[in-house]
Amino acid sequence: MSERFKVSVPNERSSPRREDACRVGVMRRIAAARLRYCGLEAMRDDVLLIVSELLTNALQHSGTTEISLVITVDHGVLRVRVRDGMPGVAGLRRPGDSSESGRGLWLVDTLVTESGGNWGTCDGGAEIWCCLPLPTQGQQ
């Protein structure tokens, strides 16, 4: 599955446009359909949270005009890739106790680590990816 969508560049003092933020929900529904098609409903909650966090991070922090989401299943692994095409550093940063944001990659890290997977960035941060092992037959 490979999807791409255009977004408006947010200015520094505003949140992303409502129309752009709604595209994250559309991508979640597409991802859910892909998981259903592949018989991977057992992974649905974790994968949709990961998709939401990675897309929202790209939307809020990259300054890009186009974001892509790719989900593949191959060799016992589900891969999620979000590309915004804008180099930068996506990494774990400790948010303040009263911060209203900054926990998304911590959620991704926790979900991926607990599943035995891994995540990272490539192309200077223009793409963030994660790999999750597929559940064994008894877990599906």
C-alpha positions as CSV (number, residue, x, y, z in Angstrom):
1,M,0.0,0.0,0.0
2,S,1.4,3.4,-1.0
3,E,-0.5,6.6,-0.5
4,R,0.5,10.2,-0.9
5,F,-1.3,13.4,0.0
6,K,-0.6,17.1,-0.4
7,V,-0.7,19.5,2.6
8,S,-0.3,23.2,3.1
9,V,2.8,24.5,4.7
10,P,1.8,25.7,8.2
11,N,3.2,29.0,9.4
12,E,5.3,29.0,12.5
13,R,2.5,30.2,14.8
14,S,-0.4,28.1,13.7
15,S,-1.5,24.5,13.8
16,P,-1.9,22.6,10.6
17,R,-5.0,23.4,8.7
18,R,-8.1,21.3,9.6
19,E,-8.3,19.8,6.1
20,D,-4.7,18.6,6.4
21,A,-5.2,17.2,9.9
22,C,-8.3,15.3,8.6
23,R,-6.1,13.5,6.0
24,V,-4.4,11.7,8.9
25,G,-7.8,10.1,9.7
26,V,-8.2,9.1,6.0
27,M,-4.8,7.5,6.0
28,R,-5.7,5.6,9.2
29,R,-8.8,4.2,7.5
30,I,-6.7,3.2,4.4
31,A,-4.2,1.5,6.7
32,A,-6.9,-0.3,8.6
33,A,-8.3,-1.6,5.3
34,R,-4.8,-2.9,4.3
35,L,-4.4,-4.7,7.6
36,R,-7.9,-6.3,7.2
37,Y,-7.0,-7.3,3.6
38,C,-3.7,-9.0,4.9
39,G,-5.5,-10.7,7.8
40,L,-3.6,-8.7,10.3
41,E,-6.5,-7.3,12.4
42,A,-4.6,-8.3,15.6
43,M,-2.0,-5.6,14.8
44,R,-4.7,-2.9,14.1
45,D,-4.6,-0.8,17.2
46,D,-0.8,-0.6,17.4
47,V,-0.3,0.0,13.7
48,L,-3.0,2.7,13.6
49,L,-1.5,4.5,16.6
50,I,1.9,4.4,14.9
51,V,0.5,5.6,11.6
52,S,-1.3,8.5,13.4
53,E,1.8,9.6,15.3
54,L,4.2,9.4,12.4
55,L,1.9,11.3,10.0
56,T,1.0,13.9,12.6
57,N,4.7,14.4,13.4
58,A,5.4,14.9,9.6
59,L,2.5,17.3,9.3
60,Q,3.4,19.4,12.3
61,H,7.1,19.6,12.1
62,S,8.4,19.1,8.6
63,G,7.1,22.1,6.7
64,T,6.5,19.9,3.7
65,T,3.8,20.1,1.0
66,E,3.5,16.3,0.5
67,I,3.5,13.3,2.8
68,S,3.6,9.7,1.8
69,L,2.6,6.5,3.8
70,V,3.8,3.1,2.7
71,I,2.8,-0.1,4.4
72,T,4.2,-3.4,3.3
73,V,4.1,-7.0,4.5
74,D,7.1,-9.1,3.5
75,H,9.2,-11.9,5.1
76,G,7.3,-12.0,8.4
77,V,7.5,-8.2,8.9
78,L,5.1,-5.3,8.6
79,R,6.9,-2.1,7.6
80,V,5.4,1.4,8.0
81,R,7.2,4.2,6.2
82,V,6.3,7.9,6.4
83,R,8.2,10.2,4.1
84,D,7.9,14.0,4.2
85,G,11.0,14.6,2.0
86,M,12.3,17.2,4.4
87,P,15.7,16.4,6.1
88,G,15.7,16.8,9.8
89,V,16.1,15.0,13.1
90,A,13.2,12.9,14.4
91,G,14.3,11.6,17.8
92,L,13.1,11.0,21.3
93,R,13.1,14.1,23.4
94,R,11.8,14.2,26.9
95,P,8.8,16.5,27.0
96,G,8.2,18.7,30.1
97,D,5.6,17.4,32.7
98,S,3.1,20.1,31.6
99,S,3.8,19.9,27.8
100,E,0.8,19.3,25.7
101,S,2.8,17.5,23.0
102,G,6.1,15.7,22.4
103,R,5.1,12.2,23.4
104,G,4.3,10.7,19.9
105,L,7.7,9.2,19.2
106,W,7.8,7.8,22.7
107,L,4.6,6.0,22.0
108,V,6.0,4.7,18.7
109,D,9.2,3.6,20.4
110,T,7.2,1.8,23.2
111,L,4.9,0.0,20.8
112,V,7.6,-1.1,18.4
113,T,10.0,-2.2,21.2
114,E,7.3,-4.2,23.0
115,S,6.5,-6.0,19.7
116,G,10.2,-6.9,19.1
117,G,10.5,-4.5,16.2
118,N,12.6,-1.5,15.5
119,W,12.4,2.0,14.0
120,G,14.5,4.8,12.8
121,T,15.0,7.4,10.1
122,C,16.8,7.6,6.8
123,D,17.6,10.1,4.1
124,G,18.7,12.6,6.7
125,G,15.4,12.3,8.5
126,A,13.3,12.8,5.4
127,E,11.7,9.3,6.1
128,I,10.8,7.6,9.3
129,W,10.2,3.9,9.4
130,C,9.3,1.0,11.7
131,C,9.3,-2.7,11.3
132,L,7.0,-4.9,13.4
133,P,7.2,-8.7,13.4
134,L,4.0,-10.4,12.2
135,P,2.0,-12.3,14.9
136,T,2.4,-16.0,14.9
137,Q,-0.6,-18.1,13.9
138,G,-1.9,-18.5,17.4
139,Q,-1.8,-14.7,18.0
140,Q,-3.9,-13.7,15.0
